[in-house]
Amino acid sequence: MEKRVLIAENDDTVADALVRRLTARGYAPERALDAEAALGRFNDRHPELVVVSLTLRDDGARRLVRNLRARPRGALVPILLLGTGDEGVRTPGEAIAAGADHFFRKPGGVDALLDKIATFIGPGAVAAPAPNASPGPREALPDEPTVVEPDEGFPPPADFPPRQPDDFAPPAAPPPDPLAVHAEILQPGRGVALERRGLPEILAAAAQVRLSGRVEVASGGVLRRVFLDAGRPVYADSSAHGEDLSAWLAAEGYVARAALARARARADQIGASPEEVLMEAGYLQPDEVWRALHGHVVHRVLDLFGVEAGDAVVVQGGPRPLDPVDLGMHPGRLVLDGLRRKYGRLRLYRAFGTPAVVPTPLGQVRPDGLSLRTDEEAVLHHCDGRRTALEVARAARLNEVDTLAVLYGLAVLGLIEPPGGRRRAGALPPLDAGDLARAGAPRTADDLPGFPDLVASKLAEVQSADYFQVLGVPRTAGTAELRAAWETLKRRFDPHRVRRDGPLWHQVQEIASVVDDAWTMLSDGRLRARYERAVG
């Protein structure tokens, strides 16, 4: 199927040339003369990419970008800006600040724009030209200098090296594209429903092919992005105020929330970031922001594992973040940690299988740089193709949910075979009713006597108490006591135990999120010391 490209351009000459050249490359371009027409075509035609000219009348380009980004699909579609440089956007960084993905100057940057389209959504639906076919003349855009090619009838210059017989040998076949091996998982430039393909598989596949680009997740009106460099996450951000770096700095005790609120208001007025305002006012030092950035990126990536509904898209190439960080950890480590922290029992049943399944080791070499924890090594060691997941959990002395999360992570990383050799090629596999009954899946707790009162009481506590009180442990508690309290609360307030359409769903979700935050903060010695100083 041809890939659709929407062009919002009011200059007939430039628009016609772009349409012809995109058509020749196998794309299906469509033109709109103004922002309103472009928005209508976007809603009707669902293009894979949008080119917006900054010369649209009445500042229509910026209005169009804002309107596109406000739509769930528009949050994922690449937007490329095309302008003369006199419209207030002159660099890719300024384009990103305006909500787009890149900027190209016309007319000279149109060739680069066409190449970038292929980077974002892949090549068009045309066959490669025959080896002996001579390419046709490239159409020049207005004001673009014409290049005169030398006449092939003239002899070459005297210093031109003579051709050798090997020059006539057929060209070597290009090496296989590693991305093609994982194209079914990554599907660059195409939105994938998270119900069909989870973030663990996307990150693992991106690491295997050393992808440089980003993963974008749109869910609930929020756009979250993870930037990758050679397969490793180096930055993450979110369009939600409560999930940005400034909010993380406040949560970590670097700045008071009242100061942050004032900084946000000032940042909106002057077009800066809240962190810049806080540093200008002396509330923050640059080295403090840099130290906090590492924890913020890890936290944002792990939080994405908890997103169950929405769309994800993988983008190759594109702009790099301004402040990439080396997380110092293998992507596989993030996959294992994210699954253990964010996947509940029923979600694991659906994605991997119940405790009745028998996982099989593949004997594959462990990815370079990936180190497993002691309990994860135990799970892998006891996977022998005969034990069920429940028997593996007992042998490894690990609880059932953690064992399933580790097994799923090992399967994603290619170290064990999914149950029954089942690879998730499309929709998630159906859950076997017999296995589910034998596994004793928890019944909904909405109508259990006293449970709504328990939820209301705990919700009030997590909204006002400190993390020690949330977990119900003294300030002298050690790691084992903290973990036991965290696991107990996770089982008691598991969102999968209540109906999604019931009145308790969002309340239990909030409790589970705060309980996770408390465990994350207090189980890390450095974070715990800083937190204890902050709360006195």
C-alpha positions as CSV (number, residue, x, y, z in Angstrom):
1,M,0.0,0.0,0.0
2,E,1.3,3.5,-0.9
3,K,2.4,5.6,2.0
4,R,0.4,8.9,2.2
5,V,2.1,12.2,2.6
6,L,0.1,15.3,3.3
7,I,1.6,18.6,2.0
8,A,0.3,21.9,3.4
9,E,1.8,24.4,1.0
10,N,0.3,27.6,-0.6
11,D,3.1,28.1,-3.2
12,D,1.9,26.3,-6.3
13,T,5.3,25.8,-7.9
14,V,6.9,24.3,-4.8
15,A,3.8,22.2,-4.0
16,D,3.6,20.8,-7.6
17,A,7.3,19.9,-7.6
18,L,7.0,18.1,-4.3
19,V,3.9,16.2,-5.4
20,R,5.6,15.0,-8.6
21,R,8.9,14.0,-6.9
22,L,7.1,12.2,-4.1
23,T,4.9,10.4,-6.6
24,A,8.0,9.3,-8.6
25,R,9.5,7.9,-5.4
26,G,6.4,5.7,-4.8
27,Y,4.5,7.8,-2.2
28,A,0.9,9.0,-2.4
29,P,1.1,12.8,-1.8
30,E,-1.9,15.0,-1.2
31,R,-1.9,18.8,-1.1
32,A,-3.8,21.3,1.0
33,L,-3.7,25.0,0.4
34,D,-4.3,26.1,4.0
35,A,-4.3,24.9,7.7
36,E,-8.0,24.2,7.8
37,A,-8.0,22.1,4.6
38,A,-4.9,20.3,5.8
39,L,-6.6,19.4,9.1
40,G,-9.6,18.1,7.3
41,R,-7.5,15.9,5.0
42,F,-5.5,14.6,7.9
43,N,-8.7,13.5,9.7
44,D,-10.1,11.8,6.5
45,R,-6.9,10.3,5.0
46,H,-4.7,9.4,8.0
47,P,-1.4,10.2,6.3
48,E,1.9,8.7,7.5
49,L,3.7,12.0,7.4
50,V,2.9,15.7,7.1
51,V,4.9,18.5,5.4
52,V,3.9,22.0,6.6
53,S,5.0,25.2,4.9
54,L,5.7,28.0,7.3
55,T,4.5,30.5,4.6
56,L,0.8,29.5,5.2
57,R,-1.2,32.6,5.7
58,D,-2.3,34.0,9.1
59,D,0.4,31.9,10.9
60,G,-1.5,28.8,9.8
61,A,1.6,26.6,10.1
62,R,2.0,26.9,13.8
63,R,-1.8,26.6,14.3
64,L,-1.8,23.4,12.2
65,V,1.0,21.8,14.1
66,R,-0.7,22.6,17.4
67,N,-4.0,21.1,16.2
68,L,-2.3,18.0,14.8
69,R,-0.4,17.3,18.0
70,A,-3.6,17.6,20.0
71,R,-5.0,14.6,18.2
72,P,-4.0,11.0,19.3
73,R,-2.8,10.1,15.9
74,G,-1.3,13.5,15.3
75,A,0.9,13.0,18.3
76,L,2.7,10.2,16.5
77,V,2.9,11.3,12.9
78,P,6.2,13.0,11.9
79,I,5.8,16.7,11.0
80,L,8.4,18.4,8.8
81,L,8.5,22.2,8.5
82,L,9.5,23.8,5.2
83,G,10.3,27.5,5.2
84,T,12.6,30.3,3.9
85,G,14.1,31.0,7.3
86,D,12.3,34.3,7.7
87,E,9.3,32.9,9.6
88,G,10.9,32.5,13.0
89,V,12.1,28.9,12.6
90,R,15.6,28.5,11.2
91,T,17.0,25.3,12.8
92,P,15.8,21.8,13.6
93,G,15.9,22.7,17.3
94,E,13.5,25.5,16.8
95,A,11.2,23.2,14.8
96,I,11.2,20.8,17.7
97,A,10.3,23.6,20.1
98,A,7.4,24.4,17.7
99,G,6.1,20.9,18.0
100,A,7.5,19.5,14.7
101,D,10.3,17.0,14.0
102,H,12.6,18.8,11.6
103,F,13.1,22.0,9.6
104,F,14.2,22.4,6.0
105,R,14.9,25.6,4.1
106,K,13.4,26.0,0.7
107,P,14.3,25.7,-2.0
108,G,17.7,24.3,-1.4
109,G,16.8,21.8,1.4
110,V,14.1,20.0,-0.5
111,D,16.4,17.1,-1.5
112,A,17.2,16.6,2.2
113,L,13.5,16.8,3.1
114,L,12.8,14.0,0.6
115,D,15.6,11.8,2.0
116,K,14.3,12.5,5.6
117,I,10.8,11.3,4.6
118,A,12.3,7.9,3.7
119,T,14.1,7.9,7.1
120,F,10.9,8.6,9.0
121,I,8.4,6.3,7.1
122,G,10.6,4.1,4.9
123,P,11.0,4.1,1.1
124,G,8.0,4.5,-1.2
125,A,6.3,1.6,-3.1
126,V,8.5,1.7,-6.2
127,A,10.9,-0.9,-7.6
128,A,14.6,0.0,-7.7
129,P,15.8,1.1,-11.2
130,A,17.5,-1.5,-13.4
131,P,21.4,-1.3,-13.1
132,N,21.8,-0.1,-16.7
133,A,19.0,2.4,-16.7
134,S,20.0,6.0,-16.7
135,P,18.1,8.2,-14.3
136,G,15.9,10.9,-15.7
137,P,16.7,14.5,-15.1
138,R,15.9,15.8,-11.6
139,E,13.3,18.5,-11.6
140,A,14.8,21.8,-10.4
141,L,12.8,23.8,-7.9
142,P,12.3,27.6,-8.4
143,D,15.5,29.7,-7.7
144,E,17.5,26.5,-7.5
145,P,20.8,26.6,-9.5
146,T,20.8,24.3,-12.5
147,V,23.7,21.8,-12.7
148,V,25.0,21.1,-16.2
149,E,26.3,17.5,-16.5
150,P,29.4,17.0,-18.7
151,D,28.9,15.5,-22.1
152,E,29.6,11.8,-21.9
153,G,31.0,11.9,-25.4
154,F,34.1,13.8,-24.3
155,P,37.2,11.8,-23.2
156,P,38.0,11.7,-19.5
157,P,40.7,13.9,-18.2
158,A,44.3,12.7,-18.6
159,D,44.7,12.0,-14.9
160,F,41.5,9.9,-14.8
161,P,42.5,6.3,-13.8
162,P,41.9,3.7,-16.4
163,R,39.2,1.2,-15.8
164,Q,40.2,-2.2,-14.6
165,P,38.4,-5.4,-15.6
166,D,37.0,-5.7,-12.1
167,D,35.2,-2.4,-12.7
168,F,32.7,-4.3,-14.8
169,A,32.0,-7.0,-12.3
170,P,28.4,-6.9,-10.9
171,P,28.1,-5.0,-7.7
172,A,28.2,-7.1,-4.5
173,A,24.8,-7.7,-2.9
174,P,24.1,-5.2,-0.1
175,P,24.4,-6.7,3.4
176,P,21.0,-7.7,4.9
177,D,19.3,-4.9,6.8
178,P,19.0,-6.1,10.4
179,L,16.0,-3.9,10.8
180,A,14.1,-6.1,8.3
181,V,14.5,-9.1,10.7
182,H,12.6,-7.2,13.4
183,A,10.3,-5.2,11.0
184,E,7.3,-7.1,12.2
185,I,7.9,-5.9,15.7
186,L,9.3,-2.5,15.1
187,Q,7.3,-1.4,12.0
188,P,9.1,1.9,11.7
189,G,6.8,4.8,11.0
190,R,3.6,2.8,11.6
191,G,1.4,3.1,14.7
192,V,1.1,-0.1,16.6
193,A,-1.6,-0.7,19.2
194,L,0.0,-1.4,22.6
195,E,-2.7,-4.1,23.1
196,R,-0.9,-6.0,20.3
197,R,2.7,-5.2,20.9
198,G,4.2,-4.3,24.2
199,L,7.0,-1.9,25.0
200,P,9.3,-4.7,26.2
201,E,9.4,-6.3,22.8
202,I,9.9,-2.9,21.0
203,L,12.9,-1.9,23.2
204,A,14.5,-5.4,23.0
205,A,14.2,-5.5,19.2
206,A,15.5,-1.9,19.0
207,A,18.5,-2.9,21.1
208,Q,19.2,-5.9,18.9
209,V,19.4,-3.8,15.7
210,R,21.1,-0.9,17.4
211,L,18.4,1.5,16.3
212,S,19.1,5.2,16.6
213,G,15.8,7.2,16.7
214,R,13.0,7.2,19.1
215,V,9.9,5.3,20.3
216,E,6.8,7.5,20.7
217,V,3.8,6.4,22.8
218,A,0.4,8.2,22.7
219,S,-2.0,7.3,25.4
220,G,-4.8,9.2,27.1
221,G,-3.9,12.4,25.3
222,V,-0.3,12.3,26.5
223,L,2.7,11.8,24.2
224,R,5.7,10.1,25.8
225,R,9.0,9.6,23.9
226,V,12.1,7.5,24.5
227,F,15.2,8.5,22.4
228,L,17.6,5.7,21.4
229,D,21.3,5.8,20.4
230,A,22.5,2.6,18.9
231,G,19.7,0.7,20.7
232,R,20.3,2.2,24.1
233,P,17.8,4.7,25.7
234,V,19.5,8.1,26.2
235,Y,16.6,10.4,27.0
236,A,12.8,10.3,27.7
237,D,10.2,13.0,27.9
238,S,6.5,13.5,28.2
239,S,4.0,16.2,27.2
240,A,2.3,16.0,30.6
241,H,3.5,18.7,33.1
242,G,3.4,16.1,36.0
243,E,5.9,13.9,34.1
244,D,8.6,16.4,33.0
245,L,12.0,17.0,34.5
246,S,10.9,19.8,36.7
247,A,8.2,17.6,38.4
248,W,10.9,15.0,39.0
249,L,13.2,17.6,40.6
250,A,10.4,18.6,42.9
251,A,9.7,14.9,43.7
252,E,13.4,14.4,44.5
253,G,13.4,17.3,46.9
254,Y,15.6,19.6,44.8
255,V,13.0,22.4,44.7
256,A,9.7,23.2,46.5
257,R,6.5,22.6,44.6
258,A,5.4,26.2,45.2
259,A,8.6,27.5,43.6
260,L,8.0,25.1,40.7
261,A,4.5,26.4,40.2
262,R,5.8,30.0,40.0
263,A,8.6,28.9,37.6
264,R,6.0,27.1,35.3
265,A,4.0,30.3,35.1
266,R,7.0,32.4,34.3
267,A,8.3,29.8,31.8
268,D,5.0,30.0,29.9
269,Q,5.3,33.8,29.7
270,I,8.9,33.9,28.3
271,G,8.9,30.7,26.3
272,A,11.6,29.0,28.3
273,S,11.7,25.7,30.3
274,P,10.8,25.7,34.0
275,E,14.3,24.3,34.8
276,E,15.9,27.3,33.1
277,V,13.7,29.7,35.1
278,L,14.7,27.9,38.3
279,M,18.4,28.1,37.5
280,E,18.1,31.7,36.6
281,A,16.4,32.4,40.0
282,G,19.1,30.5,41.9
283,Y,16.8,27.7,43.1
284,L,18.8,25.1,41.1
285,Q,22.4,24.6,40.1
286,P,23.2,23.1,36.6
287,D,25.1,20.2,38.2
288,E,22.0,19.3,40.3
289,V,19.8,19.2,37.2
290,W,22.4,17.0,35.5
291,R,22.6,14.6,38.4
292,A,18.8,14.3,38.6
293,L,18.4,13.8,34.8
294,H,19.7,10.2,35.0
295,G,17.0,9.1,37.5
296,H,14.4,11.0,35.6
297,V,15.1,9.2,32.4
298,V,15.1,5.8,34.0
299,H,11.9,6.6,35.8
300,R,10.1,7.8,32.7
301,V,11.2,4.7,30.7
302,L,10.0,2.3,33.4
303,D,6.7,4.1,33.8
304,L,6.0,3.4,30.1
305,F,5.8,-0.3,30.9
306,G,2.6,0.5,32.8
307,V,0.8,2.0,29.8
308,E,-1.6,-0.7,28.6
309,A,-3.7,1.2,26.0
310,G,-2.6,3.5,23.2
311,D,-0.4,3.6,20.2
312,A,3.3,3.3,19.8
313,V,5.4,4.2,16.8
314,V,9.1,3.7,16.1
315,V,11.0,6.5,14.3
316,Q,14.4,5.9,12.7
317,G,16.8,8.8,12.8
318,G,15.4,12.2,13.5
319,P,16.7,14.9,15.8
320,R,18.7,13.9,18.9
321,P,17.8,15.2,22.4
322,L,19.8,18.2,23.5
323,D,21.0,16.5,26.7
324,P,21.4,12.8,26.1
325,V,22.6,10.7,29.1
326,D,24.4,7.4,29.5
327,L,22.2,5.4,31.7
328,G,25.0,2.9,32.4
329,M,22.7,0.0,32.0
330,H,21.8,-2.6,29.3
331,P,18.4,-2.1,27.6
332,G,17.7,-5.7,28.7
333,R,18.0,-4.6,32.3
334,L,15.4,-1.9,31.7
335,V,13.1,-4.6,30.1
336,L,13.4,-6.9,33.1
337,D,13.0,-4.1,35.7
338,G,10.0,-2.6,33.8
339,L,8.2,-5.9,33.7
340,R,8.7,-6.7,37.3
341,R,7.6,-3.3,38.5
342,K,4.7,-2.6,36.1
343,Y,3.1,-5.9,35.0
344,G,0.4,-7.4,37.1
345,R,-0.7,-11.0,37.3
346,L,-3.5,-11.0,34.7
347,R,-1.4,-8.9,32.3
348,L,1.4,-11.5,32.5
349,Y,-1.1,-14.3,32.0
350,R,-2.2,-12.6,28.8
351,A,1.2,-11.7,27.5
352,F,3.2,-14.8,28.5
353,G,1.0,-17.5,30.0
354,T,-0.2,-18.8,33.4
355,P,1.9,-20.6,36.0
356,A,0.8,-23.9,34.3
357,V,3.0,-23.3,31.2
358,V,6.3,-25.0,30.7
359,P,9.0,-22.5,29.5
360,T,11.9,-24.0,27.4
361,P,15.5,-22.7,27.4
362,L,17.0,-21.8,24.0
363,G,20.6,-22.0,24.9
364,Q,21.3,-18.6,23.3
365,V,24.3,-16.5,24.2
366,R,23.3,-13.7,26.6
367,P,23.4,-10.2,25.1
368,D,26.7,-8.5,25.6
369,G,26.7,-6.3,28.7
370,L,23.5,-7.8,30.3
371,S,23.9,-9.0,33.8
372,L,21.1,-10.9,35.6
373,R,20.3,-10.6,39.3
374,T,20.7,-13.6,41.5
375,D,17.0,-14.5,41.5
376,E,16.8,-14.0,37.7
377,E,19.8,-16.3,37.3
378,A,17.9,-18.8,39.5
379,V,14.8,-18.6,37.3
380,L,16.9,-19.2,34.1
381,H,18.8,-22.0,35.7
382,H,15.7,-23.9,36.7
383,C,14.1,-23.5,33.2
384,D,14.8,-27.0,31.9
385,G,11.8,-27.6,29.5
386,R,10.1,-29.9,32.1
387,R,9.2,-27.7,35.0
388,T,6.1,-25.5,34.9
389,A,6.5,-21.8,35.7
390,L,5.0,-22.5,39.2
391,E,7.6,-25.2,39.8
392,V,10.4,-22.8,38.6
393,A,9.1,-20.2,41.1
394,R,9.3,-22.7,43.9
395,A,12.7,-23.9,43.0
396,A,14.0,-20.3,42.6
397,R,12.3,-19.3,45.9
398,L,10.5,-16.5,44.2
399,N,6.8,-15.5,44.2
400,E,4.6,-16.5,41.2
401,V,4.1,-13.0,39.7
402,D,7.8,-12.1,39.9
403,T,8.7,-15.4,38.3
404,L,6.3,-14.9,35.4
405,A,7.7,-11.4,34.9
406,V,11.2,-12.7,34.7
407,L,10.2,-15.5,32.4
408,Y,8.5,-13.1,30.1
409,G,11.5,-10.8,30.1
410,L,13.9,-13.7,29.3
411,A,11.6,-14.7,26.4
412,V,11.6,-11.2,25.1
413,L,15.4,-11.1,25.2
414,G,15.5,-14.5,23.4
415,L,16.9,-16.6,26.2
416,I,13.9,-18.9,26.6
417,E,11.2,-20.0,24.2
418,P,7.7,-18.6,24.9
419,P,5.2,-21.3,26.0
420,G,4.5,-23.8,23.3
421,G,6.9,-22.1,20.9
422,R,4.4,-19.3,20.6
423,R,6.0,-16.1,19.2
424,R,3.8,-13.0,19.4
425,A,3.5,-12.2,15.7
426,G,0.3,-10.3,15.9
427,A,-2.5,-10.1,18.4
428,L,-1.8,-11.5,21.8
429,P,-2.6,-15.2,22.2
430,P,-6.0,-16.1,23.7
431,L,-5.9,-17.2,27.3
432,D,-6.7,-20.9,27.8
433,A,-9.7,-21.1,30.1
434,G,-8.5,-24.3,31.7
435,D,-5.1,-22.9,32.5
436,L,-6.7,-19.8,33.9
437,A,-9.0,-21.8,36.2
438,R,-6.1,-24.0,37.4
439,A,-4.0,-20.9,38.0
440,G,-6.6,-19.4,40.3
441,A,-7.0,-16.0,38.7
442,P,-8.2,-13.5,41.3
443,R,-11.8,-12.5,41.2
444,T,-12.9,-8.9,41.1
445,A,-12.7,-7.3,44.5
446,D,-15.1,-4.4,43.9
447,D,-18.0,-5.9,45.7
448,L,-16.0,-7.6,48.6
449,P,-17.4,-6.4,51.9
450,G,-15.2,-3.7,53.3
451,F,-12.9,-3.4,50.2
452,P,-14.2,0.1,49.1
453,D,-13.6,1.4,52.6
454,L,-10.1,0.0,52.6
455,V,-9.4,1.6,49.3
456,A,-10.7,5.0,50.5
457,S,-8.7,4.8,53.7
458,K,-5.4,3.9,51.9
459,L,-6.0,6.6,49.2
460,A,-6.3,9.3,51.8
461,E,-3.0,8.0,53.4
462,V,-1.0,7.9,50.2
463,Q,-2.1,11.5,49.4
464,S,-0.9,12.9,52.7
465,A,1.6,10.5,54.4
466,D,5.3,10.0,53.8
467,Y,6.7,7.0,52.0
468,F,7.5,5.1,55.2
469,Q,3.9,5.5,56.4
470,V,2.6,4.5,52.9
471,L,4.5,1.2,53.2
472,G,3.7,0.8,56.9
473,V,7.3,0.4,58.0
474,P,9.4,2.2,60.6
475,R,12.2,4.5,59.4
476,T,14.8,1.9,60.6
477,A,13.3,-0.8,58.2
478,G,15.8,-2.7,56.1
479,T,15.5,-3.8,52.5
480,A,13.9,-7.1,53.3
481,E,11.2,-5.5,55.5
482,L,10.6,-2.8,52.8
483,R,10.3,-5.5,50.1
484,A,7.9,-7.6,52.1
485,A,5.7,-4.6,52.8
486,W,5.7,-3.5,49.2
487,E,4.8,-7.0,47.9
488,T,1.9,-7.2,50.4
489,L,0.5,-3.9,49.4
490,K,1.0,-4.7,45.7
491,R,-1.1,-7.8,46.1
492,R,-3.8,-6.1,48.2
493,F,-4.1,-3.1,45.9
494,D,-3.6,-4.8,42.5
495,P,-5.5,-2.8,39.8
496,H,-6.1,-6.1,38.0
497,R,-8.4,-7.2,40.9
498,V,-10.9,-4.5,40.2
499,R,-13.1,-3.8,37.1
500,R,-11.8,-1.2,34.7
501,D,-15.3,0.3,34.4
502,G,-15.8,0.3,38.2
503,P,-15.6,3.2,40.6
504,L,-12.5,1.9,42.3
505,W,-10.2,1.5,39.2
506,H,-8.5,4.9,39.2
507,Q,-8.3,5.0,43.0
508,V,-6.5,1.6,43.1
509,Q,-4.3,2.7,40.2
510,E,-3.2,5.7,42.2
511,I,-2.5,3.7,45.3
512,A,-0.4,1.1,43.4
513,S,1.6,3.9,41.7
514,V,2.5,5.6,45.0
515,V,3.4,2.3,46.6
516,D,5.7,1.6,43.6
517,D,7.2,5.1,44.0
518,A,7.8,4.5,47.8
519,W,9.6,1.2,47.1
520,T,11.7,2.8,44.3
521,M,12.7,5.6,46.6
522,L,13.4,3.7,49.8
523,S,15.1,0.7,48.3
524,D,17.8,2.8,46.8
525,G,20.3,3.9,49.5
526,R,21.2,7.2,47.9
527,L,17.6,8.2,47.1
528,R,16.5,7.1,50.6
529,A,19.1,9.3,52.3
530,R,18.1,12.3,50.3
531,Y,14.4,11.6,51.0
532,E,15.0,11.3,54.7
533,R,16.7,14.7,54.8
534,A,13.9,16.3,52.8
535,V,11.1,15.0,55.2
536,G,13.1,15.7,58.3
